[in-house]
């Protein structure tokens, strides 16, 4: 390497090819607890409760409830290229799942970027392998739901694990997670480009959960971008269910065909809104879709024991009038005029949005009070500094 006529770096290619000092470590990968399978067992908030009670308990989960107070501390309109605001709908209460923004150019353009993420700390604690697999799957599913082409998306990972030392059990967690991430990359035919990792997530006997966050990025025509908020009453709701094998791993070939089927429906203009299924299941997905414009939902083909399951990779879509149901999807209900979610045949559910908003408002005010208290208190100064 030369600079201003002087050689400033002169290293042997053979040295660079060694990739530095070779190190070795033993890793023992623990099998996930089959007695409590995270992906197929009813969540704690839904156990020993009616559907109505479980629904309200779900909305109280800090990973599901409104985070609008936190989100609004950041300006999502800088640069005037924003396509999807953080929250959509007439009342701006439906959280969008992907960033969509126009490419900055000197003139006008419809070329835009999409970016999404996927990660569930509880799933990764149960199984770092499955956590990484579904981090990738979730991030790509959000790209698809927003109007992007999964086959052309690319990934980048962020990893964070406990301090490993020479503990082979600890080494087994990143080993399992990286194998899961690699498995998903090979399955979906996309690569993770770049990333960041840290192995210092330990304080005394407290450890961070095994963390592999997948970020998916892709290109899209701005005219094809789909938001999450329901657009009106009388529209069919359809569900894309991610196919999985006996090991609870996605059947990637089938998943890619389903995502392509949905993508073509979006390009035809048949899809009015879409939201992925994750923590809280179909129940959380349709709730977030309905809140934005206070459009009601009548579910007719979702089993009570499945409505709250975290079916990562699945997608709920709202179809326009007269549109055919995309291949591989099935109709699970209709949108309605009244702001309520109802009509599960196996149970009586009438959860009005007044209850939703009351719960969301309580949590929002609690969050604001904490922020105000922290601002008044100011930064804490260590006596040792």
C-alpha positions as CSV (number, residue, x, y, z in Angstrom):
1,X,0.0,0.0,0.0
2,X,1.4,3.3,-1.1
3,X,0.6,6.9,-0.1
4,X,2.2,10.0,-1.7
5,X,5.0,7.9,-3.2
6,X,5.9,6.1,0.0
7,X,5.2,2.5,0.9
8,X,3.2,2.5,4.2
9,X,2.1,-1.1,4.4
10,X,4.0,-4.1,3.0
11,X,2.6,-7.4,4.2
12,X,3.0,-10.9,2.6
13,X,0.0,-12.3,0.9
14,X,0.7,-15.6,2.5
15,X,0.5,-13.9,6.0
16,X,-2.9,-12.4,5.1
17,X,-4.2,-15.8,3.9
18,X,-3.6,-17.2,7.4
19,X,-6.5,-15.0,8.7
20,X,-4.5,-14.3,11.8
21,X,-3.8,-16.6,14.8
22,X,-5.7,-19.9,14.6
23,X,-7.7,-20.6,17.8
24,X,-9.7,-23.6,18.9
25,X,-12.5,-24.1,21.4
26,X,-14.8,-26.9,22.5
27,X,-18.5,-26.3,22.1
28,X,-21.4,-28.4,23.4
29,X,-24.8,-27.6,21.9
30,X,-27.7,-28.4,24.2
31,X,-30.9,-29.7,22.8
32,X,-34.0,-27.5,23.3
33,X,-36.5,-28.5,26.0
34,X,-39.0,-30.7,24.1
35,X,-41.3,-30.7,27.1
36,X,-42.0,-27.0,26.6
37,X,-41.6,-26.3,22.9
38,X,-41.8,-22.5,22.5
39,X,-43.2,-22.5,19.0
40,X,-46.1,-24.9,19.6
41,X,-47.0,-24.4,23.2
42,X,-49.6,-21.9,24.2
43,X,-48.0,-18.8,25.6
44,X,-48.1,-18.1,29.4
45,X,-50.5,-15.2,29.0
46,X,-53.0,-17.5,27.3
47,X,-52.9,-20.4,29.8
48,X,-56.0,-21.0,32.0
49,X,-57.8,-18.0,30.5
50,X,-60.7,-17.4,28.1
51,X,-59.8,-16.1,24.7
52,X,-61.0,-12.6,25.7
53,X,-58.9,-12.7,28.9
54,X,-55.9,-14.0,27.0
55,X,-56.3,-11.3,24.3
56,X,-56.2,-8.5,26.9
57,X,-53.3,-10.1,28.7
58,X,-51.4,-10.4,25.4
59,X,-51.9,-6.6,24.8
60,X,-50.2,-6.1,28.2
61,X,-47.1,-7.9,27.1
62,X,-44.2,-5.3,26.9
63,X,-43.1,-7.0,23.7
64,X,-46.5,-6.5,22.1
65,X,-48.0,-3.4,23.6
66,X,-47.8,0.0,22.0
67,X,-44.3,1.6,21.9
68,X,-45.5,4.7,20.2
69,X,-44.2,7.0,23.0
70,X,-40.7,5.7,22.4
71,X,-40.9,5.7,18.6
72,X,-42.1,9.3,18.5
73,X,-38.9,10.4,20.1
74,X,-37.3,9.9,16.7
75,X,-38.1,11.8,13.5
76,X,-39.1,9.4,10.8
77,X,-39.5,12.1,8.2
78,X,-36.0,13.5,7.9
79,X,-34.9,13.7,4.2
80,X,-38.5,13.8,2.9
81,X,-38.1,10.3,1.4
82,X,-40.2,8.4,3.9
83,X,-42.8,6.1,2.3
84,X,-44.0,4.3,5.4
85,X,-44.4,6.3,8.6
86,X,-43.6,4.4,11.8
87,X,-47.4,4.1,12.5
88,X,-50.1,4.0,9.8
89,X,-53.8,4.3,9.5
90,X,-56.2,7.2,10.0
91,X,-55.3,7.3,13.7
92,X,-51.6,6.4,13.2
93,X,-51.8,3.4,15.5
94,X,-50.8,0.5,13.3
95,X,-47.1,-0.1,13.6
96,X,-45.4,-0.7,10.3
97,X,-42.9,-3.6,10.2
98,X,-40.4,-2.3,7.7
99,X,-38.6,0.9,6.8
100,X,-39.4,2.1,3.3
101,X,-37.7,5.2,1.9
102,X,-37.0,6.6,-1.6
103,X,-33.5,6.6,-2.9
104,X,-32.1,10.2,-2.5
105,X,-31.6,11.5,-6.1
106,X,-31.4,14.9,-7.7
107,X,-34.7,14.3,-9.5
108,X,-37.8,12.2,-9.0
109,X,-37.7,8.5,-8.5
110,X,-39.9,5.6,-7.5
111,X,-37.0,3.4,-6.5
112,X,-37.0,2.7,-2.8
113,X,-35.3,0.7,-0.2
114,X,-36.9,-1.7,2.4
115,X,-35.3,-2.7,5.7
116,X,-36.7,-5.0,8.4
117,X,-35.4,-7.1,11.3
118,X,-36.2,-10.3,13.1
119,X,-35.4,-11.6,16.6
120,X,-37.2,-13.2,19.6
121,X,-35.1,-13.4,22.8
122,X,-37.4,-16.0,24.4
123,X,-37.2,-18.2,21.3
124,X,-33.4,-17.9,21.2
125,X,-33.2,-18.7,24.9
126,X,-35.2,-21.9,24.3
127,X,-33.1,-22.8,21.2
128,X,-30.3,-20.5,19.8
129,X,-30.5,-22.5,16.6
130,X,-34.2,-22.0,16.1
131,X,-33.9,-18.4,17.3
132,X,-31.4,-17.6,14.4
133,X,-33.5,-19.5,11.9
134,X,-36.6,-17.6,12.7
135,X,-34.7,-14.3,13.0
136,X,-33.8,-14.7,9.3
137,X,-37.3,-15.9,8.5
138,X,-39.1,-13.1,10.3
139,X,-36.9,-10.4,8.7
140,X,-37.5,-11.8,5.2
141,X,-41.3,-12.3,5.8
142,X,-41.5,-8.6,6.7
143,X,-39.8,-7.7,3.5
144,X,-42.4,-9.8,1.6
145,X,-45.3,-8.3,3.5
146,X,-44.1,-4.7,2.7
147,X,-44.0,-5.5,-1.0
148,X,-40.4,-6.7,-1.5
149,X,-39.0,-9.7,-3.3
150,X,-37.6,-12.2,-0.8
151,X,-35.4,-13.8,-3.5
152,X,-33.6,-10.5,-4.0
153,X,-33.2,-9.5,-0.4
154,X,-29.9,-9.6,1.4
155,X,-29.1,-9.8,5.1
156,X,-26.8,-8.5,7.8
157,X,-26.5,-10.0,11.3
158,X,-25.9,-8.5,14.7
159,X,-24.7,-11.0,17.4
160,X,-24.4,-10.7,21.1
161,X,-23.6,-13.5,23.5
162,X,-22.4,-14.0,27.1
163,X,-18.7,-14.0,27.9
164,X,-17.6,-17.4,26.8
165,X,-14.2,-18.1,28.6
166,X,-13.5,-21.8,28.2
167,X,-17.0,-23.0,29.0
168,X,-18.1,-25.4,26.3
169,X,-21.8,-24.9,27.1
170,X,-21.4,-21.2,26.6
171,X,-19.5,-21.8,23.3
172,X,-22.4,-24.0,22.2
173,X,-24.8,-21.1,22.1
174,X,-23.1,-19.0,19.4
175,X,-22.2,-22.2,17.6
176,X,-25.9,-23.2,17.5
177,X,-27.0,-19.7,16.5
178,X,-24.5,-19.4,13.7
179,X,-25.5,-22.8,12.4
180,X,-29.1,-21.8,12.4
181,X,-28.3,-18.6,10.6
182,X,-26.3,-20.5,8.0
183,X,-29.0,-23.0,7.6
184,X,-31.6,-20.2,6.9
185,X,-29.3,-18.5,4.5
186,X,-28.8,-21.7,2.5
187,X,-32.5,-22.5,2.6
188,X,-33.7,-19.1,1.4
189,X,-30.8,-18.7,-1.0
190,X,-29.6,-15.3,0.4
191,X,-26.4,-14.2,2.1
192,X,-25.6,-12.2,5.2
193,X,-23.2,-9.4,4.1
194,X,-21.2,-8.0,7.0
195,X,-22.4,-7.7,10.6
196,X,-21.2,-7.1,14.1
197,X,-20.6,-9.4,17.1
198,X,-19.8,-9.2,20.8
199,X,-19.0,-11.9,23.3
200,X,-19.1,-9.6,26.4
201,X,-22.7,-9.8,27.5
202,X,-22.0,-10.9,31.1
203,X,-22.2,-9.0,34.3
204,X,-21.3,-11.1,37.3
205,X,-23.9,-14.0,37.0
206,X,-26.2,-12.1,34.7
207,X,-26.0,-13.0,31.0
208,X,-27.7,-11.6,27.9
209,X,-29.9,-14.1,26.0
210,X,-28.3,-15.7,22.9
211,X,-28.7,-13.0,20.4
212,X,-28.6,-13.1,16.6
213,X,-30.7,-10.3,15.1
214,X,-31.2,-10.5,11.3
215,X,-31.7,-7.4,9.3
216,X,-33.1,-7.8,5.8
217,X,-32.7,-5.2,3.0
218,X,-34.0,-5.0,-0.5
219,X,-35.2,-2.8,-3.3
220,X,-38.9,-2.1,-4.2
221,X,-40.9,0.2,-6.4
222,X,-42.5,2.8,-4.1
223,X,-45.9,2.2,-5.8
224,X,-45.8,-1.4,-4.6
225,X,-45.1,-0.8,-1.0
226,X,-47.8,-2.2,1.4
227,X,-48.6,-0.9,4.9
228,X,-50.0,-2.8,7.8
229,X,-53.2,-0.9,8.6
230,X,-56.6,-2.3,7.4
231,X,-58.1,-0.2,4.7
232,X,-61.9,-0.8,5.2
233,X,-64.8,-3.1,5.9
234,X,-66.0,-6.0,3.9
235,X,-62.6,-7.2,2.8
236,X,-61.4,-10.8,3.1
237,X,-58.4,-11.6,5.4
238,X,-56.2,-14.4,4.2
239,X,-53.3,-16.2,6.0
240,X,-50.0,-17.4,4.6
241,X,-48.9,-20.2,6.9
242,X,-45.2,-21.0,7.0
243,X,-44.7,-24.7,6.4
244,X,-42.4,-26.4,8.9
245,X,-40.9,-29.9,9.2
246,X,-40.9,-32.2,12.3
247,X,-37.9,-30.3,13.8
248,X,-39.9,-27.0,13.6
249,X,-37.6,-25.7,10.9
250,X,-39.2,-24.0,7.8
251,X,-39.6,-26.0,4.6
252,X,-37.6,-23.4,2.7
253,X,-38.6,-24.4,-0.9
254,X,-42.3,-24.3,0.0
255,X,-41.9,-21.0,1.9
256,X,-40.2,-19.4,-1.1
257,X,-43.0,-20.4,-3.4
258,X,-45.6,-19.0,-0.9
259,X,-43.7,-15.7,-0.6
260,X,-43.4,-15.5,-4.4
261,X,-47.2,-16.1,-4.7
262,X,-47.9,-13.3,-2.3
263,X,-45.4,-11.0,-4.0
264,X,-47.1,-11.5,-7.4
265,X,-50.5,-10.7,-5.7
266,X,-49.0,-7.5,-4.4
267,X,-47.6,-6.5,-7.8
268,X,-51.2,-7.1,-9.2
269,X,-52.5,-4.7,-6.6
270,X,-54.6,-7.3,-4.9
271,X,-53.2,-6.8,-1.4
272,X,-54.4,-3.8,0.6
273,X,-52.4,-4.4,3.8
274,X,-50.3,-7.1,5.3
275,X,-48.7,-8.0,8.7
276,X,-46.5,-10.8,9.7
277,X,-47.3,-13.2,12.5
278,X,-44.9,-13.4,15.4
279,X,-45.2,-13.0,19.2
280,X,-48.8,-13.0,20.1
281,X,-49.8,-15.0,17.0
282,X,-52.6,-14.1,14.6
283,X,-54.3,-12.3,17.4
284,X,-51.6,-9.8,17.8
285,X,-51.2,-9.4,14.0
286,X,-54.9,-8.6,13.3
287,X,-55.0,-6.3,16.4
288,X,-52.1,-4.2,15.1
289,X,-53.7,-4.1,11.6
290,X,-57.1,-3.0,13.0
291,X,-55.9,-0.2,15.4
292,X,-54.7,2.2,12.7
293,X,-58.2,3.0,11.3
294,X,-60.4,1.3,13.9
295,X,-61.5,-1.3,11.4
296,X,-63.1,-4.3,12.9
297,X,-62.2,-8.0,12.3
298,X,-64.4,-11.1,12.2
299,X,-62.3,-14.3,12.4
300,X,-64.0,-17.4,11.1
301,X,-61.2,-20.0,10.4
302,X,-58.6,-19.8,13.2
303,X,-58.5,-22.5,15.8
304,X,-58.6,-21.2,19.4
305,X,-55.5,-23.2,20.4
306,X,-53.5,-21.7,17.6
307,X,-54.6,-18.0,17.6
308,X,-51.8,-16.9,20.0
309,X,-49.0,-19.1,18.7
310,X,-45.8,-17.3,17.5
311,X,-46.0,-18.6,13.9
312,X,-43.0,-16.7,12.6
313,X,-42.8,-16.4,8.9
314,X,-46.6,-16.5,8.4
315,X,-48.4,-13.4,7.1
316,X,-52.0,-12.0,7.4
317,X,-53.1,-10.1,4.3
318,X,-56.2,-8.0,3.5
319,X,-57.4,-8.6,-0.1
320,X,-59.2,-6.0,-2.2
321,X,-62.7,-6.7,-3.5
322,X,-62.8,-9.2,-6.4
323,X,-59.2,-10.3,-6.0
324,X,-58.4,-14.0,-6.1
325,X,-56.8,-15.6,-3.0
326,X,-53.1,-16.1,-3.7
327,X,-52.0,-19.7,-4.2
328,X,-51.2,-21.4,-0.9
329,X,-53.2,-18.9,1.3
330,X,-56.5,-19.4,3.0
331,X,-59.3,-17.0,4.0
332,X,-59.6,-16.7,7.8
333,X,-62.1,-13.9,8.2
334,X,-63.4,-10.5,7.1
335,X,-63.0,-6.9,8.1
336,X,-66.0,-5.2,9.6
337,X,-67.5,-1.8,10.3
338,X,-67.6,-2.0,14.1
339,X,-64.3,-1.5,15.9
340,X,-64.2,-5.0,17.5
341,X,-62.6,-8.4,17.0
342,X,-65.1,-11.2,17.2
343,X,-66.7,-14.3,15.8
344,X,-64.3,-17.1,16.9
345,X,-66.7,-20.1,16.6
346,X,-65.1,-21.9,19.5
347,X,-65.4,-19.0,22.0
348,X,-67.2,-15.7,22.5
349,X,-64.8,-12.8,21.8
350,X,-65.9,-9.2,21.9
351,X,-62.8,-7.1,22.6
352,X,-63.6,-3.5,21.7
353,X,-61.0,-1.0,20.7
354,X,-62.0,1.2,23.7
355,X,-60.4,-1.5,25.8
356,X,-57.4,-1.6,23.5
357,X,-56.9,2.1,23.6
358,X,-57.4,2.3,27.4
359,X,-54.7,-0.3,27.9
360,X,-52.4,1.3,25.4
361,X,-53.0,4.7,26.9
362,X,-52.2,3.5,30.4
363,X,-48.9,1.9,29.2
364,X,-48.1,5.1,27.2
365,X,-48.6,7.4,30.2
366,X,-46.5,5.0,32.4
367,X,-43.7,5.2,29.8
368,X,-43.9,9.0,29.6
369,X,-43.8,9.3,33.4
370,X,-40.7,7.2,33.6
371,X,-39.0,9.3,30.9
372,X,-40.0,12.6,32.6
373,X,-38.7,11.3,35.9
374,X,-35.4,10.3,34.3
375,X,-35.1,13.7,32.6
376,X,-35.7,15.5,35.9
377,X,-33.3,13.3,37.8
378,X,-30.6,13.8,35.1
379,X,-27.7,11.4,34.5
380,X,-26.4,9.5,37.5
381,X,-22.8,10.2,38.3
382,X,-20.6,7.5,39.8
383,X,-18.8,8.4,43.0
384,X,-15.7,6.7,41.6
385,X,-15.5,9.1,38.6
